[in-house]
């Protein structure tokens, strides 16, 4: 493969990652609109934030703690296997928040805060499925993935266990740790913990086919 083709391939993989990132965060926004509890990773962030506040030294924002934890995860993974840390990991780390803000602005008028619980659960499940499908595309782009998702990816790869099962275990661990530190969770958190991993695993083959199709289309034109 020529240098030009290698650059083209990297750009296409980043494009696939960004598309997946947008899809995933549309799902996250729907999840948040359902107002049935934070996702597992953010329960952990809540707990860690409260832990820092209890020290009396500083009172960080939720976003600051989220960024710090992601940075620590990246440092740990650099020590374990630096091949997992790619440009897309940085893209995921810094772009997720603004994408959620954009979708919140778009979908905010559709607030379902007073809706029936059945409607909330339906919206939440749809959000989880969209999140999982986007996440699978991000992972299959092989351009990097979000720091919190990388935890499950690395453990799955190193242990040889199914991604869906590993994701459930890591999400439950996030929730339990966050809860013990004072974080709050709801029915939506539990649904997310047990739904996203298995759905993402099922979407992997389709996502891989989508990435391969993009590569085939653009690399073919480039020759």
N, CA, C and O of each residue as an XYZ file, in Angstrom:
892
protein
N       0.855     -1.203      0.000
C       0.000      0.000      0.000
C       0.886      1.245      0.000
O       1.805      1.348      0.812
N       0.613      2.210     -0.920
C       1.406      3.423     -1.022
C       1.134      4.351      0.159
O       0.178      4.165      0.912
N       2.002      5.356      0.303
C       1.840      6.323      1.402
C       0.520      7.067      1.277
O      -0.146      7.347      2.274
N       0.149      7.384      0.039
C      -1.112      8.091     -0.198
C      -2.301      7.235      0.221
O      -3.261      7.734      0.808
N      -2.228      5.942     -0.086
C      -3.316      5.029      0.280
C      -3.400      4.858      1.799
O      -4.491      4.751      2.360
N      -2.239      4.834      2.453
C      -2.228      4.706      3.914
C      -2.878      5.918      4.573
O      -3.649      5.783      5.523
N      -2.557      7.109      4.056
C      -3.149      8.338      4.588
C      -4.657      8.334      4.344
O      -5.440      8.698      5.221
N      -5.054      7.918      3.136
C      -6.476      7.852      2.802
C      -7.203      6.894      3.728
O      -8.301      7.186      4.200
N      -6.580      5.738      3.987
C      -7.202      4.753      4.869
C      -7.395      5.323      6.272
O      -8.453      5.142      6.875
N      -6.376      6.012      6.796
C      -6.483      6.593      8.138
C      -7.597      7.629      8.203
O      -8.336      7.696      9.186
N      -7.714      8.436      7.154
C      -8.758      9.461      7.121
C     -10.149      8.837      7.056
O     -11.082      9.320      7.697
N     -10.285      7.758      6.277
C     -11.584      7.074      6.167
C     -11.956      6.434      7.487
O     -13.119      6.467      7.888
N     -10.977      5.851      8.171
C     -11.253      5.245      9.476
C     -11.669      6.313     10.490
O     -12.552      6.079     11.315
N     -11.033      7.483     10.428
C     -11.427      8.578     11.311
C     -12.831      9.079     10.967
O     -13.598      9.449     11.856
N     -13.162      9.090      9.675
C     -14.510      9.479      9.251
C     -15.541      8.504      9.808
O     -16.577      8.913     10.332
N     -15.246      7.204      9.687
C     -16.154      6.176     10.223
C     -16.303      6.340     11.731
O     -17.401      6.217     12.274
N     -15.176      6.622     12.406
C     -15.218      6.826     13.852
C     -16.113      8.010     14.202
O     -16.930      7.922     15.118
N     -15.961      9.118     13.474
C     -16.743     10.308     13.796
C     -18.234     10.080     13.545
O     -19.072     10.541     14.320
N     -18.563      9.372     12.465
C     -19.969      9.038     12.194
C     -20.526      8.206     13.351
O     -21.625      8.459     13.844
N     -19.747      7.212     13.772
C     -20.164      6.375     14.894
C     -20.313      7.186     16.172
O     -21.227      6.952     16.963
N     -19.408      8.143     16.370
C     -19.437      8.991     17.560
C     -20.721      9.827     17.597
O     -21.349      9.975     18.645
N     -21.096     10.367     16.442
C     -22.325     11.172     16.349
C     -23.548     10.298     16.646
O     -24.438     10.696     17.396
N     -23.579      9.099     16.046
C     -24.701      8.181     16.277
C     -24.782      7.802     17.751
O     -25.857      7.827     18.349
N     -23.634      7.450     18.331
C     -23.600      7.030     19.737
C     -24.093      8.135     20.660
O     -24.829      7.866     21.610
N     -23.700      9.369     20.394
C     -24.083     10.455     21.287
C     -25.505     10.947     21.049
O     -26.083     11.616     21.906
N     -26.068     10.622     19.898
C     -27.511     10.804     19.729
C     -28.229      9.866     20.694
O     -29.208     10.248     21.335
N     -27.730      8.634     20.789
C     -28.287      7.667     21.723
C     -28.130      8.115     23.161
O     -29.050      7.968     23.966
N     -26.962      8.664     23.489
C     -26.723      9.155     24.849
C     -27.702     10.276     25.186
O     -28.223     10.338     26.299
N     -27.950     11.163     24.218
C     -28.869     12.285     24.444
C     -30.286     11.783     24.710
O     -30.971     12.290     25.598
N     -30.725     10.788     23.939
C     -32.047     10.204     24.178
C     -32.094      9.554     25.559
O     -33.086      9.657     26.280
N     -31.003      8.888     25.905
C     -30.882      8.254     27.219
C     -31.075      9.303     28.316
O     -31.812      9.081     29.276
N     -30.408     10.443     28.162
C     -30.486     11.505     29.162
C     -31.879     12.126     29.219
O     -32.360     12.475     30.297
N     -32.531     12.267     28.056
C     -33.872     12.848     28.007
C     -34.887     11.979     28.758
O     -35.879     12.479     29.287
N     -34.615     10.664     28.792
C     -35.522      9.755     29.503
C     -35.498     10.016     31.005
O     -36.454      9.696     31.711
N     -34.400     10.602     31.492
C     -34.283     11.004     32.898
C     -34.557      9.845     33.860
O     -35.347      9.971     34.796
N     -33.887      8.716     33.611
C     -34.062      7.539     34.479
C     -32.744      7.099     35.101
O     -32.573      5.936     35.468
N     -31.824      8.037     35.213
C     -30.532      7.716     35.807
C     -29.399      7.877     34.809
O     -29.603      7.706     33.607
N     -28.211      8.202     35.292
C     -27.048      8.384     34.437
C     -26.545      7.044     33.907
O     -26.869      5.990     34.454
N     -25.752      7.092     32.838
C     -25.127      5.869     32.331
C     -24.073      5.406     33.334
O     -23.613      6.206     34.148
N     -23.679      4.123     33.292
C     -22.753      3.562     34.301
C     -21.471      4.360     34.506
O     -21.064      4.581     35.646
N     -20.829      4.796     33.431
C     -19.562      5.505     33.574
C     -19.762      6.827     34.301
O     -18.921      7.225     35.107
N     -20.874      7.516     34.023
C     -21.102      8.803     34.668
C     -21.550      8.662     36.118
O     -21.424      9.611     36.892
N     -22.073      7.492     36.503
C     -22.324      7.235     37.930
C     -20.981      7.195     38.662
O     -20.840      7.730     39.762
N     -20.002      6.553     38.029
C     -18.648      6.521     38.591
C     -18.088      7.933     38.716
O     -17.492      8.279     39.736
N     -18.279      8.752     37.677
C     -17.776     10.130     37.692
C     -18.441     10.923     38.822
O     -17.779     11.691     39.521
N     -19.753     10.733     38.994
C     -20.463     11.404     40.093
C     -19.824     11.069     41.438
O     -19.558     11.953     42.253
N     -19.585      9.774     41.655
C     -19.005      9.323     42.907
C     -17.618      9.881     43.142
O     -17.299     10.315     44.249
N     -16.790      9.873     42.108
C     -15.430     10.392     42.236
C     -15.441     11.896     42.497
O     -14.622     12.407     43.261
N     -16.370     12.597     41.857
C     -16.485     14.044     42.085
C     -16.826     14.326     43.553
O     -16.243     15.215     44.174
N     -17.771     13.562     44.096
C     -18.141     13.740     45.498
C     -16.970     13.418     46.426
O     -16.787     14.060     47.460
N     -16.180     12.410     46.039
C     -15.004     12.044     46.839
C     -14.012     13.201     46.891
O     -13.462     13.510     47.948
N     -13.788     13.837     45.745
C     -12.861     14.975     45.688
C     -13.404     16.143     46.500
O     -12.655     16.804     47.219
N     -14.699     16.397     46.389
C     -15.319     17.499     47.133
C     -15.183     17.278     48.631
O     -14.953     18.226     49.381
N     -15.325     16.025     49.073
C     -15.234     15.721     50.509
C     -13.844     15.991     51.083
O     -13.693     16.154     52.294
N     -12.830     16.040     50.219
C     -11.488     16.359     50.711
C     -11.387     17.815     51.137
O     -10.495     18.189     51.899
N     -12.312     18.636     50.637
C     -12.317     20.054     50.989
C     -11.290     20.887     50.250
O     -11.182     22.088     50.497
N     -10.533     20.279     49.348
C      -9.480     20.993     48.634
C     -10.036     21.785     47.450
O      -9.757     22.975     47.305
N     -10.818     21.121     46.614
C     -11.401     21.775     45.441
C     -12.811     21.242     45.225
O     -13.198     20.227     45.804
N     -13.584     21.946     44.376
C     -14.924     21.493     44.027
C     -15.027     21.457     42.505
O     -15.566     22.382     41.897
N     -14.514     20.394     41.889
C     -14.470     20.327     40.427
C     -15.857     20.126     39.811
O     -16.783     19.645     40.465
N     -15.973     20.506     38.538
C     -17.216     20.258     37.811
C     -17.245     18.796     37.377
O     -16.221     18.113     37.386
N     -18.423     18.332     37.002
C     -18.563     16.962     36.521
C     -17.684     16.741     35.292
O     -17.024     15.710     35.160
N     -17.691     17.743     34.384
C     -16.901     17.624     33.153
C     -15.412     17.532     33.416
O     -14.697     16.796     32.735
N     -14.940     18.286     34.415
C     -13.513     18.263     34.759
C     -13.097     16.884     35.260
O     -12.056     16.358     34.867
N     -13.921     16.303     36.133
C     -13.618     14.968     36.660
C     -13.668     13.936     35.539
O     -12.827     13.040     35.474
N     -14.658     14.066     34.656
C     -14.785     13.144     33.509
C     -13.516     13.173     32.672
O     -12.967     12.126     32.328
N     -13.050     14.379     32.346
C     -11.844     14.529     31.539
C     -10.623     13.946     32.254
O      -9.792     13.282     31.633
N     -10.521     14.198     33.566
C      -9.379     13.702     34.333
C      -9.351     12.180     34.374
O      -8.290     11.573     34.228
N     -10.518     11.560     34.573
C     -10.584     10.092     34.626
C     -10.217      9.505     33.258
O      -9.487      8.517     33.179
N     -10.726     10.115     32.188
C     -10.393      9.645     30.835
C      -8.889      9.731     30.603
O      -8.292      8.829     30.017
N      -8.284     10.816     31.064
C      -6.844     11.009     30.897
C      -6.064      9.947     31.664
O      -5.071      9.417     31.166
N      -6.520      9.638     32.882
C      -5.863      8.596     33.690
C      -5.973      7.237     33.020
O      -5.014      6.465     33.007
N      -7.167      6.938     32.452
C      -7.363      5.669     31.746
C      -6.404      5.571     30.562
O      -5.821      4.516     30.308
N      -6.246      6.682     29.842
C      -5.329      6.695     28.701
C      -3.895      6.426     29.167
O      -3.173      5.659     28.531
N      -3.485      7.046     30.262
C      -2.124      6.832     30.783
C      -1.905      5.364     31.168
O      -0.846      4.793     30.906
N      -2.931      4.762     31.799
C      -2.824      3.354     32.205
C      -2.718      2.458     30.970
O      -1.911      1.529     30.932
N      -3.535      2.745     29.971
C      -3.519      1.918     28.768
C      -2.233      2.106     27.967
O      -1.780      1.185     27.287
N      -1.649      3.294     28.048
C      -0.352      3.506     27.402
C       0.697      2.596     28.019
O       1.606      2.129     27.332
N       0.569      2.346     29.313
C       1.506      1.465     30.009
C       1.221     -0.002     29.705
O       2.140     -0.819     29.643
N      -0.076     -0.338     29.512
C      -0.464     -1.731     29.243
C      -0.183     -2.119     27.793
O       0.480     -3.122     27.525
N      -0.692     -1.316     26.867
C      -0.502     -1.594     25.442
C      -0.822     -0.331     24.662
O      -1.988     -0.034     24.398
N       0.209      0.408     24.297
C       0.006      1.717     23.664
C      -0.643      1.636     22.288
O      -1.090      2.656     21.764
N      -0.706      0.442     21.688
C      -1.309      0.309     20.358
C      -2.805      0.624     20.375
O      -3.397      0.900     19.331
N      -3.417      0.582     21.570
C      -4.848      0.871     21.678
C      -5.142      2.371     21.659
O      -6.264      2.782     21.365
N      -4.140      3.179     21.970
C      -4.339      4.625     22.021
C      -4.016      5.218     20.654
O      -2.860      5.236     20.231
N      -5.053      5.704     19.967
C      -4.889      6.258     18.623
C      -5.514      7.643     18.567
O      -6.075      8.132     19.548
N      -5.405      8.263     17.395
C      -5.927      9.618     17.226
C      -7.410      9.689     17.575
O      -7.874     10.672     18.151
N      -8.150      8.635     17.221
C      -9.581      8.627     17.477
C      -9.930      8.658     18.950
O     -11.003      9.134     19.323
N      -9.037      8.155     19.797
C      -9.269      8.195     21.238
C      -9.332      9.633     21.725
O     -10.176      9.988     22.549
N      -8.433     10.454     21.206
C      -8.419     11.875     21.563
C      -9.664     12.567     21.002
O     -10.271     13.403     21.671
N     -10.041     12.209     19.762
C     -11.246     12.779     19.151
C     -12.468     12.482     20.022
O     -13.276     13.368     20.301
N     -12.590     11.210     20.450
C     -13.717     10.808     21.297
C     -13.720     11.567     22.620
O     -14.770     11.984     23.110
N     -12.537     11.738     23.185
C     -12.408     12.360     24.500
C     -12.877     13.814     24.484
O     -13.505     14.270     25.439
N     -12.574     14.547     23.403
C     -12.866     15.971     23.367
C     -14.144     16.331     22.593
O     -14.661     17.437     22.751
N     -14.657     15.418     21.762
C     -15.818     15.751     20.930
C     -17.152     15.299     21.511
O     -18.197     15.840     21.148
N     -17.130     14.312     22.410
C     -18.378     13.761     22.944
C     -19.271     14.804     23.589
O     -20.466     14.863     23.302
N     -18.692     15.641     24.472
C     -19.460     16.660     25.180
C     -20.156     17.635     24.244
O     -21.365     17.832     24.366
N     -19.423     18.262     23.300
C     -20.055     19.197     22.372
C     -21.154     18.549     21.507
O     -22.155     19.193     21.193
N     -20.966     17.286     21.127
C     -21.989     16.604     20.326
C     -23.264     16.425     21.140
O     -24.364     16.648     20.636
N     -23.113     16.019     22.406
C     -24.279     15.874     23.286
C     -24.972     17.231     23.477
O     -26.201     17.313     23.463
N     -24.180     18.286     23.654
C     -24.754     19.634     23.809
C     -25.579     20.010     22.585
O     -26.661     20.584     22.713
N     -25.067     19.686     21.394
C     -25.773     20.005     20.158
C     -27.106     19.252     20.076
O     -28.143     19.842     19.774
N     -27.067     17.941     20.348
C     -28.298     17.153     20.284
C     -29.278     17.557     21.381
O     -30.492     17.518     21.178
N     -28.756     17.942     22.539
C     -29.628     18.406     23.624
C     -30.355     19.679     23.203
O     -31.539     19.850     23.495
N     -29.641     20.570     22.517
C     -30.237     21.809     22.008
C     -31.321     21.495     20.971
O     -32.377     22.127     20.948
N     -31.037     20.508     20.115
C     -32.003     20.135     19.071
C     -33.232     19.435     19.642
O     -34.364     19.714     19.246
N     -32.989     18.524     20.576
C     -34.065     17.674     21.086
C     -34.675     18.185     22.392
O     -35.676     17.648     22.867
N     -34.069     19.221     22.966
C     -34.552     19.756     24.231
C     -36.042     20.062     24.260
O     -36.711     19.739     25.242
N     -36.594     20.692     23.183
C     -38.028     20.998     23.160
C     -38.921     19.757     23.238
O     -40.109     19.861     23.541
N     -38.341     18.581     22.962
C     -39.120     17.336     23.007
C     -39.043     16.685     24.383
O     -39.268     15.482     24.516
N     -38.730     17.470     25.397
C     -38.563     16.942     26.754
C     -39.717     16.027     27.158
O     -40.885     16.336     26.924
N     -39.365     14.896     27.769
C     -40.397     13.927     28.179
C     -40.416     13.776     29.695
O     -40.798     12.734     30.229
N     -39.993     14.845     30.380
C     -39.904     14.798     31.837
C     -41.203     14.427     32.528
O     -41.193     13.821     33.599
N     -42.329     14.793     31.912
C     -43.627     14.500     32.531
C     -44.341     13.320     31.873
O     -45.496     13.028     32.180
N     -43.633     12.650     30.966
C     -44.254     11.530     30.233
C     -44.451     10.319     31.142
O     -43.862     10.229     32.219
N     -45.293      9.390     30.686
C     -45.538      8.142     31.409
C     -44.247      7.339     31.485
O     -43.417      7.410     30.578
N     -44.073      6.582     32.550
C     -42.851      5.804     32.746
C     -42.590      4.849     31.580
O     -41.436      4.600     31.231
N     -43.663      4.309     30.971
C     -43.497      3.389     29.847
C     -42.857      4.102     28.656
O     -42.029      3.529     27.949
N     -43.254      5.370     28.444
C     -42.682      6.170     27.354
C     -41.210      6.441     27.639
O     -40.372      6.352     26.743
N     -40.900      6.770     28.886
C     -39.513      7.034     29.267
C     -38.627      5.808     29.038
O     -37.515      5.921     28.522
N     -39.130      4.649     29.425
C     -38.352      3.419     29.257
C     -38.149      3.118     27.773
O     -37.074      2.679     27.365
N     -39.197      3.358     26.963
C     -39.083      3.131     25.518
C     -38.010      4.029     24.922
O     -37.166      3.571     24.152
N     -38.045      5.327     25.283
C     -37.041      6.272     24.780
C     -35.653      5.862     25.237
O     -34.693      5.936     24.470
N     -35.547      5.430     26.488
C     -34.261      5.011     27.033
C     -33.708      3.795     26.290
O     -32.525      3.759     25.951
N     -34.560      2.798     26.037
C     -34.116      1.594     25.329
C     -33.679      1.945     23.905
O     -32.660      1.450     23.423
N     -34.461      2.804     23.232
C     -34.080      3.241     21.886
C     -32.732      3.950     21.935
O     -31.871      3.734     21.083
N     -32.563      4.808     22.954
C     -31.286      5.507     23.111
C     -30.136      4.550     23.322
O     -29.061      4.735     22.751
N     -30.347      3.522     24.137
C     -29.293      2.531     24.401
C     -28.915      1.768     23.138
O     -27.736      1.504     22.898
N     -29.911      1.414     22.332
C     -29.654      0.676     21.096
C     -28.880      1.546     20.109
O     -27.937      1.079     19.470
N     -29.285      2.825     19.985
C     -28.565      3.747     19.098
C     -27.141      3.958     19.600
O     -26.192      3.966     18.816
N     -26.999      4.129     20.914
C     -25.669      4.258     21.522
C     -24.799      3.060     21.199
O     -23.642      3.217     20.809
N     -25.348      1.864     21.358
C     -24.579      0.634     21.127
C     -24.170      0.499     19.666
O     -23.045      0.092     19.374
N     -25.079      0.838     18.740
C     -24.758      0.720     17.314
C     -23.659      1.707     16.930
O     -22.745      1.362     16.181
N     -23.747      2.940     17.444
C     -22.701      3.919     17.158
C     -21.378      3.526     17.772
O     -20.324      3.693     17.159
N     -21.432      3.001     18.989
C     -20.221      2.564     19.681
C     -19.535      1.432     18.925
O     -18.307      1.383     18.847
N     -20.332      0.520     18.366
C     -19.746     -0.598     17.617
C     -19.030     -0.092     16.368
O     -17.998     -0.637     15.975
N     -19.583      0.959     15.740
C     -18.942      1.535     14.554
C     -17.637      2.220     14.941
O     -16.641      2.112     14.226
N     -17.639      2.922     16.067
C     -16.414      3.562     16.559
C     -15.330      2.509     16.785
O     -14.187      2.692     16.365
N     -15.685      1.413     17.444
C     -14.714      0.356     17.746
C     -14.199     -0.292     16.467
O     -12.998     -0.521     16.322
N     -15.106     -0.587     15.541
C     -14.711     -1.256     14.299
C     -13.994     -0.344     13.314
O     -13.424     -0.817     12.330
N     -14.018      0.958     13.572
C     -13.257      1.875     12.711
C     -11.764      1.631     12.876
O     -10.971      1.929     11.983
N     -11.390      1.082     14.038
C      -9.992      0.816     14.387
C      -9.134      2.073     14.325
O      -7.930      2.012     14.076
N      -9.790      3.229     14.559
C      -9.065      4.501     14.599
C      -8.942      4.995     16.032
O      -8.479      6.108     16.279
N      -9.363      4.151     16.980
C      -9.387      4.528     18.386
C     -10.816      4.549     18.882
O     -11.753      4.526     18.085
N     -10.991      4.594     20.188
C     -12.339      4.662     20.742
C     -12.305      5.410     22.064
O     -11.230      5.729     22.573
N     -13.476      5.691     22.623
C     -13.542      6.433     23.869
C     -12.779      5.735     24.981
O     -12.788      4.506     25.044
N     -12.109      6.489     25.872
C     -11.328      5.885     26.960
C     -12.122      4.894     27.813
O     -11.606      3.834     28.169
N     -13.383      5.233     28.146
C     -14.179      4.325     28.975
C     -14.539      3.046     28.222
O     -14.568      1.968     28.816
N     -14.816      3.155     26.913
C     -15.107      1.967     26.109
C     -13.861      1.108     25.922
O     -13.947     -0.115     25.814
N     -12.698      1.767     25.885
C     -11.447      1.031     25.699
C     -11.177      0.054     26.837
O     -10.535     -0.976     26.633
N     -11.662      0.370     28.025
C     -11.466     -0.536     29.159
C     -12.043     -1.907     28.817
O     -11.386     -2.931     29.007
N     -13.284     -1.920     28.309
C     -13.928     -3.188     27.946
C     -13.248     -3.826     26.738
O     -13.092     -5.046     26.682
N     -12.843     -2.999     25.771
C     -12.185     -3.520     24.565
C     -10.880     -4.226     24.922
O     -10.624     -5.342     24.468
N     -10.060     -3.571     25.736
C      -8.758     -4.140     26.109
C      -8.933     -5.423     26.913
O      -8.272     -6.425     26.641
N      -9.836     -5.392     27.918
C     -10.052     -6.589     28.745
C     -10.567     -7.734     27.889
O     -10.143     -8.877     28.058
N     -11.488     -7.433     26.962
C     -12.032     -8.463     26.074
C     -10.936     -9.072     25.200
O     -10.855    -10.291     25.052
N     -10.094     -8.212     24.624
C      -9.010     -8.688     23.759
C      -7.995     -9.521     24.536
O      -7.586    -10.590     24.082
N      -7.591     -9.035     25.698
C      -6.545     -9.698     26.468
C      -7.027    -11.005     27.103
O      -6.252    -11.946     27.273
N      -8.323    -11.050     27.452
C      -8.856    -12.241     28.118
C      -9.464    -13.245     27.144
O      -9.649    -14.416     27.475
N      -9.774    -12.766     25.930
C     -10.413    -13.639     24.950
C     -11.898    -13.853     25.220
O     -12.520    -14.722     24.609
N     -12.470    -13.066     26.131
C     -13.886    -13.179     26.470
C     -14.727    -12.316     25.534
O     -14.232    -11.349     24.956
N     -16.002    -12.674     25.388
C     -16.912    -11.923     24.536
C     -17.049    -10.484     25.019
O     -17.153    -10.220     26.217
N     -17.047     -9.558     24.059
C     -17.122     -8.144     24.403
C     -18.390     -7.825     25.190
O     -18.339     -7.068     26.158
N     -19.522     -8.392     24.787
C     -20.789     -8.098     25.451
C     -20.757     -8.419     26.929
O     -21.251     -7.643     27.747
N     -20.176     -9.565     27.279
C     -20.092     -9.972     28.680
C     -19.137     -9.067     29.454
O     -19.437     -8.645     30.571
N     -17.989     -8.775     28.852
C     -16.995     -7.920     29.507
C     -17.565     -6.523     29.737
O     -17.322     -5.905     30.773
N     -18.320     -6.038     28.763
C     -18.901     -4.703     28.896
C     -19.906     -4.660     30.057
O     -19.944     -3.684     30.807
N     -20.696     -5.685     30.203
C     -21.637     -5.746     31.323
C     -20.876     -5.708     32.650
O     -21.240     -4.966     33.562
N     -19.821     -6.514     32.747
C     -19.036     -6.571     33.989
C     -18.416     -5.215     34.322
O     -18.463     -4.774     35.470
N     -17.831     -4.552     33.313
C     -17.202     -3.254     33.566
C     -18.247     -2.200     33.923
O     -18.009     -1.362     34.794
N     -19.401     -2.233     33.260
C     -20.453     -1.262     33.568
C     -20.986     -1.450     34.991
O     -21.212     -0.477     35.711
N     -21.182     -2.701     35.386
C     -21.644     -2.984     36.752
C     -20.588     -2.517     37.759
O     -20.924     -1.975     38.812
N     -19.337     -2.726     37.434
C     -18.257     -2.278     38.323
C     -18.254     -0.753     38.442
O     -18.055     -0.216     39.533
N     -18.472     -0.056     37.330
C     -18.559      1.414     37.360
C     -19.689      1.863     38.286
O     -19.509      2.753     39.117
N     -20.867      1.227     38.127
C     -22.042      1.615     38.915
C     -21.811      1.365     40.401
O     -22.069      2.239     41.229
N     -21.327      0.176     40.737
C     -21.119     -0.170     42.149
C     -20.090      0.753     42.804
O     -20.291      1.214     43.928
N     -18.992      1.020     42.099
C     -17.959      1.901     42.646
C     -18.507      3.311     42.832
O     -18.312      3.934     43.875
N     -19.199      3.806     41.800
C     -19.775      5.141     41.884
C     -20.795      5.249     43.000
O     -20.831      6.250     43.717
N     -21.625      4.225     43.154
C     -22.659      4.220     44.195
C     -22.034      4.227     45.594
O     -22.493      4.948     46.480
N     -20.994      3.428     45.783
C     -20.321      3.376     47.084
C     -19.670      4.707     47.449
O     -19.476      5.023     48.623
N     -19.334      5.486     46.406
C     -18.715      6.800     46.635
C     -19.756      7.917     46.753
O     -19.418      9.070     47.019
N     -21.035      7.553     46.548
C     -22.100      8.549     46.697
C     -22.836      8.900     45.432
O     -23.757      9.716     45.463
N     -22.450      8.299     44.301
C     -23.139      8.570     43.045
C     -24.543      7.978     43.044
O     -24.833      7.039     43.785
N     -25.411      8.538     42.203
C     -26.795      8.065     42.144
C     -27.070      7.381     40.806
O     -26.537      7.770     39.767
N     -27.915      6.352     40.860
C     -28.300      5.685     39.617
C     -29.787      5.353     39.669
O     -30.408      5.386     40.731
N     -30.345      5.033     38.501
C     -31.761      4.713     38.419
C     -32.005      3.501     37.548
O     -31.073      2.785     37.184
N     -33.258      3.278     37.219
C     -33.616      2.114     36.396
C     -32.913      2.164     35.044
O     -32.525      1.134     34.494
N     -32.753      3.385     34.514
C     -32.086      3.535     33.221
C     -30.640      3.095     33.253
O     -30.122      2.550     32.278
N     -29.987      3.336     34.389
C     -28.589      2.930     34.550
C     -28.463      1.411     34.463
O     -27.555      0.885     33.818
N     -29.388      0.717     35.123
C     -29.371     -0.753     35.125
C     -29.646     -1.293     33.734
O     -28.969     -2.210     33.271
N     -30.656     -0.714     33.059
C     -30.982     -1.149     31.683
C     -29.776     -0.953     30.780
O     -29.431     -1.836     29.994
N     -29.135      0.205     30.892
C     -27.964      0.514     30.069
C     -26.833     -0.480     30.324
O     -26.198     -0.961     29.386
N     -26.585     -0.784     31.604
C     -25.479     -1.673     31.965
C     -25.617     -3.062     31.359
O     -24.622     -3.689     30.996
N     -26.857     -3.543     31.250
C     -27.066     -4.905     30.752
C     -27.469     -4.968     29.284
O     -27.559     -6.058     28.717
N     -27.715     -3.812     28.657
C     -28.193     -3.810     27.271
C     -27.141     -3.388     26.259
O     -27.019     -4.000     25.198
N     -26.379     -2.346     26.579
C     -25.470     -1.749     25.601
C     -24.394     -2.732     25.107
O     -24.168     -2.841     23.902
N     -23.735     -3.442     26.025
C     -22.667     -4.369     25.626
C     -23.129     -5.446     24.657
O     -22.547     -5.589     23.581
N     -24.171     -6.216     25.013
C     -24.652     -7.263     24.102
C     -25.137     -6.729     22.751
O     -24.897     -7.353     21.718
N     -25.823     -5.568     22.754
C     -26.294     -4.997     21.486
C     -25.109     -4.554     20.636
O     -25.087     -4.785     19.427
N     -24.119     -3.914     21.270
C     -22.924     -3.491     20.536
C     -22.219     -4.687     19.909
O     -21.761     -4.622     18.768
N     -22.135     -5.784     20.670
C     -21.497     -6.992     20.149
C     -22.231     -7.519     18.912
O     -21.601     -7.962     17.951
N     -23.561     -7.467     18.943
C     -24.347     -7.927     17.795
C     -24.180     -7.015     16.581
O     -24.302     -7.456     15.438
N     -23.899     -5.734     16.847
C     -23.761     -4.768     15.759
C     -22.362     -4.776     15.137
O     -22.148     -4.170     14.087
N     -21.416     -5.453     15.777
C     -20.020     -5.415     15.329
C     -19.851     -5.839     13.871
O     -19.133     -5.188     13.111
N     -20.521     -6.943     13.478
C     -20.354     -7.453     12.112
C     -20.864     -6.447     11.083
O     -20.215     -6.214     10.063
N     -22.029     -5.849     11.354
C     -22.584     -4.850     10.437
C     -21.680     -3.629     10.362
O     -21.458     -3.074      9.285
N     -21.160     -3.215     11.513
C     -20.270     -2.052     11.556
C     -18.977     -2.321     10.791
O     -18.473     -1.445     10.088
N     -18.444     -3.533     10.931
C     -17.233     -3.898     10.201
C     -17.482     -3.859      8.704
O     -16.632     -3.399      7.941
N     -18.653     -4.344      8.279
C     -19.012     -4.322      6.859
C     -19.116     -2.881      6.353
O     -18.722     -2.588      5.224
N     -19.648     -1.982      7.189
C     -19.784     -0.576      6.806
C     -18.412      0.068      6.629
O     -18.187      0.808      5.671
N     -17.498     -0.215      7.555
C     -16.143      0.333      7.460
C     -15.431     -0.223      6.226
O     -14.774      0.523      5.500
N     -15.561     -1.521      5.988
C     -14.935     -2.140      4.813
C     -15.486     -1.542      3.520
O     -14.743     -1.336      2.560
N     -16.792     -1.264      3.497
C     -17.415     -0.678      2.312
C     -16.871      0.729      2.059
O     -16.597      1.097      0.917
N     -16.717      1.511      3.128
C     -16.147      2.853      2.982
C     -14.714      2.795      2.463
O     -14.334      3.544      1.563
N     -13.924      1.887      3.048
C     -12.534      1.740      2.607
C     -12.468      1.317      1.145
O     -11.677      1.855      0.369
N     -13.303      0.350      0.774
C     -13.317     -0.133     -0.605
C     -13.710      0.957     -1.583
O     -13.135      1.066     -2.666
N     -14.689      1.766     -1.201
C     -15.184      2.829     -2.071
C     -14.124      3.899     -2.311
O     -13.859      4.263     -3.457
N     -13.523      4.398     -1.250
C     -12.589      5.488     -1.387
C     -11.208      5.044     -1.873
O     -10.574      5.746     -2.660
N     -10.746      3.895     -1.414
C      -9.432      3.422     -1.873
C      -9.472      3.012     -3.331
O      -8.485      3.158     -4.051
N     -10.617      2.498     -3.766
C     -10.769      2.131     -5.167
C     -10.697      3.356     -6.053
O     -10.084      3.329     -7.121
N     -11.339      4.451     -5.596
C     -11.311      5.685     -6.358
C      -9.927      6.291     -6.371
O      -9.537      6.980     -7.313
N      -9.175      6.015     -5.283
C      -7.875      6.635     -5.127
C      -6.804      5.988     -6.018
O      -5.738      6.562     -6.241
N      -7.115      4.762     -6.531
C      -6.102      4.037     -7.320
C      -6.066      4.548     -8.750
O      -5.279      4.059     -9.561
